[in-house]
């Protein structure tokens, strides 16, 4: 919502596609980072040994994401319709 509310109505489709692509890419990157942390800290034959470090890494990634979201979200902006386009606000 924070991203899409600042986009002009005529660019909403392209912005939505870009947002979906970013979500997929960052999700895959987060899993890759957590898997890498697990692989670096796991002991061969002991499959649970790398999990605490992977979970701490995941929590750190979530904390960074929460901080970025907190800093980027500003006051609500009322969407502006393109000329000739009408829409209703909730």
C-alpha positions in Angstrom: 0.0 0.0 0.0 2.8 2.4 0.8 4.2 2.0 -2.7 1.0 1.9 -4.7 -0.7 4.9 -3.1 1.9 7.3 -4.5 1.6 6.0 -8.1 -0.6 7.9 -10.6 -3.6 5.9 -11.7 -2.4 5.6 -15.3 0.8 3.8 -14.2 -0.8 1.5 -11.6 -0.6 -1.6 -13.8 3.1 -1.3 -14.5 3.9 -0.4 -10.9 1.9 -3.3 -9.6 3.9 -5.7 -11.9 7.2 -4.2 -10.7 6.1 -4.5 -7.1 5.2 -8.2 -7.6 8.6 -8.8 -9.2 10.4 -7.1 -6.3 8.5 -9.3 -3.8 9.4 -12.5 -5.6 13.0 -11.5 -6.0 13.6 -10.3 -2.4 11.8 -13.4 -1.1 14.1 -15.7 -3.0 17.1 -13.6 -1.9 16.1 -13.9 1.7 15.8 -17.7 1.5 19.2 -17.8 -0.3 20.8 -15.8 2.5 19.2 -17.9 5.3 20.2 -21.1 3.5 23.8 -19.8 3.1 24.0 -19.0 6.8 22.7 -22.5 7.6 25.2 -24.1 5.3 28.1 -22.1 6.8 27.2 -23.0 10.4 25.9 -26.6 10.1 28.0 -29.5 11.3 28.1 -32.5 8.8 25.7 -35.2 10.0 24.0 -32.9 12.5 21.1 -31.3 10.5 19.9 -29.1 13.4 23.2 -27.4 14.3 22.9 -24.6 11.7 19.2 -23.7 12.4 19.8 -21.3 15.3 22.2 -19.1 13.2 19.9 -19.3 10.2 16.9 -18.1 12.3 19.0 -15.3 13.8 20.0 -14.3 10.3 16.3 -14.4 9.2 15.3 -12.3 12.3 18.0 -9.8 11.4 16.8 -9.6 7.8 13.2 -9.0 9.1 14.4 -6.3 11.4 16.2 -4.5 8.6 13.1 -4.8 6.4 10.9 -3.4 9.3 13.3 -0.5 9.8 13.3 0.3 6.1 9.5 0.1 5.9 9.2 2.3 9.0 11.5 5.0 7.5 9.8 4.9 4.1 6.2 5.1 5.1 5.0 8.7 5.4 1.7 10.4 5.8 -1.1 9.1 3.7 -1.5 10.6 0.3 -4.8 11.0 -1.4 -4.6 9.3 -4.8 -5.1 11.6 -7.8 -7.1 10.4 -10.7 -5.9 10.7 -14.3 -8.0 13.1 -16.4 -11.2 11.4 -17.4 -10.8 8.6 -14.8 -13.2 8.4 -11.9 -12.7 6.2 -8.8 -14.2 5.9 -5.4 -12.3 6.2 -2.1 -13.2 3.9 0.8 
